[in-house]
């Protein structure tokens, strides 16, 4: 089962601002999903780890927001 993180959690783990994380999502560097059409986005933990390792995100069928 995939574990999802909030923008705030990713920002804290990466020691970056939430604005930077949202910019990464907008630019497609960090894939994110809107579960159930809610306003908030979630980031799959494995995608966050992939980006932090410097690897390109893989297309997993998730919708970038």
C-alpha positions in Angstrom: 0.0 0.0 0.0 1.3 3.4 -0.9 1.9 5.9 1.8 0.9 9.5 1.0 2.4 12.7 2.4 1.0 16.2 2.6 2.8 19.2 1.1 3.7 20.3 4.7 5.2 16.9 5.5 7.3 16.8 2.3 8.5 20.3 3.0 9.6 19.4 6.5 11.3 16.2 5.4 13.1 18.0 2.6 13.9 21.1 4.7 12.3 23.3 2.0 9.4 25.7 1.9 5.9 24.5 1.1 6.0 27.0 -1.8 9.0 25.2 -3.3 7.2 21.9 -3.0 4.1 23.3 -4.7 6.3 24.8 -7.5 7.9 21.3 -8.0 4.4 19.8 -8.3 3.3 22.6 -10.7 6.4 22.0 -12.9 5.9 18.2 -12.9 9.1 17.5 -11.0 7.1 15.9 -8.1 4.0 14.0 -9.1 1.0 14.5 -6.8 -2.6 13.4 -6.6 -5.9 14.9 -5.5 -7.6 12.0 -3.7 -11.4 12.1 -4.1 -11.3 15.5 -5.8 -10.4 17.3 -2.5 -8.6 20.6 -2.7 -5.5 19.3 -1.0 -2.8 17.3 -2.8 -0.9 14.3 -1.6 2.5 13.0 -2.7 3.3 9.4 -2.8 6.2 8.7 -0.5 8.1 6.7 -3.1 7.8 9.6 -5.6 9.2 12.0 -2.9 12.1 9.6 -2.2 12.8 9.3 -6.0 13.0 13.0 -6.4 15.3 13.4 -3.4 17.6 10.8 -4.9 17.7 12.9 -8.0 15.9 10.4 -10.2 13.2 11.4 -12.6 9.7 10.7 -11.5 8.2 7.7 -13.3 4.8 7.9 -14.9 2.5 5.9 -12.7 -0.8 7.1 -14.0 -1.1 9.6 -11.2 -2.4 13.0 -12.2 0.1 15.9 -11.8 -1.5 19.0 -10.2 
